[in-house]
Amino acid sequence: MLSQYDRQVRQQQRPIRYFAQDESRFGLHTLLGRLITACGVKPIGQWQWLFKAFWLYGAVEPATGESFFLEFSHVDTQCYQQFLNEFSQAYPDSLNIPVKSPIFCRTSLTGLT
């Protein structure tokens, strides 16, 4: 199966392009301001954690600076697959290799030294 793919790629002679790929969240997070109380008394206040955000998936080719970005409402495998599908449709004449950042960056670093 791999040899068949290899023959197909060699026949097409498509250029290989490397892309750095990542996703990032952008948004607005409301913060609670100061409350005035007597010394030693904890302030009691109401607040609403309103968080409006969107996710930007992107790929940049370092050699040329060419880029491709898509906006999504959240991060999951379906959004990532849609990004890859549209990314491959945007560059159909080349063999595109997106290099993804390590997943450990998105996990809690609590307890690591």
C-alpha positions in Angstrom: 0.0 0.0 0.0 2.8 2.4 0.8 4.6 1.5 -2.4 1.5 2.4 -4.3 1.3 5.7 -2.6 5.0 6.3 -3.2 4.5 5.7 -6.9 1.5 8.0 -7.1 3.4 10.8 -5.4 6.5 10.4 -7.6 4.3 10.5 -10.7 2.7 13.7 -9.6 6.0 15.3 -8.6 4.2 17.7 -6.1 6.5 20.0 -4.1 6.7 19.3 -0.3 5.8 22.2 1.9 6.3 22.3 5.7 3.8 24.4 7.8 4.0 25.3 11.5 0.5 24.7 12.9 -1.2 25.6 16.2 -4.4 27.0 17.6 -5.0 29.7 20.1 -8.0 31.1 22.1 -8.8 34.8 22.0 -11.5 36.5 24.1 -12.8 38.8 26.7 -12.8 37.8 30.4 -14.6 40.2 32.8 -12.8 40.9 36.0 -14.2 42.0 39.4 -12.9 45.4 40.6 -12.2 46.4 44.2 -14.9 46.7 46.9 -14.6 48.9 49.9 -15.1 47.2 53.3 -14.0 47.6 56.9 -10.6 46.3 57.9 -10.6 42.5 58.3 -14.1 42.1 56.6 -14.2 40.1 53.4 -16.0 41.9 50.6 -19.2 40.3 49.4 -20.1 41.1 45.8 -21.9 39.7 42.9 -20.2 39.1 39.6 -20.8 37.1 36.5 -17.9 35.4 34.8 -18.8 36.3 31.3 -16.3 34.8 28.9 -16.7 35.3 25.2 -14.0 33.6 23.2 -13.2 32.1 19.8 -10.4 29.8 18.7 -8.1 30.6 15.8 -6.5 27.6 14.0 -3.6 28.5 11.8 -0.7 27.2 9.7 2.3 29.3 8.5 5.0 28.2 6.1 8.2 29.6 7.6 10.1 29.5 4.2 7.7 31.9 2.5 5.5 33.4 5.2 2.4 32.1 3.5 -0.4 31.5 6.0 -3.8 29.9 6.4 -6.2 30.6 9.3 -9.7 29.5 10.3 -11.9 30.7 13.2 -13.9 28.2 15.3 -16.0 28.4 18.4 -14.3 25.6 20.3 -11.5 23.0 20.1 -12.2 19.4 19.4 -11.3 16.7 16.9 -14.1 17.6 14.5 -13.0 21.2 14.3 -9.4 20.1 13.8 -10.4 17.7 11.0 -12.4 20.4 9.3 -9.4 22.7 9.5 -7.2 20.0 7.9 -9.8 19.4 5.2 -10.0 23.1 4.3 -6.2 23.5 4.6 -5.6 20.7 2.1 -8.2 22.2 -0.3 -6.4 25.6 -0.1 -3.1 24.0 -1.2 -4.0 21.1 -3.5 -0.9 21.3 -5.7 1.6 20.4 -3.0 2.3 17.8 -0.4 1.6 19.7 2.8 3.2 18.7 6.1 1.7 20.6 9.1 4.0 20.4 12.2 1.9 20.6 15.3 3.1 21.9 18.7 3.5 19.4 21.5 0.3 18.5 23.3 1.9 18.8 26.8 1.7 22.6 26.5 -2.1 22.4 27.0 -2.0 20.3 30.1 -1.6 21.4 33.7 2.0 21.8 34.8 1.1 21.4 38.5 3.6 19.2 40.3 6.3 19.5 37.6 9.7 20.9 38.5 
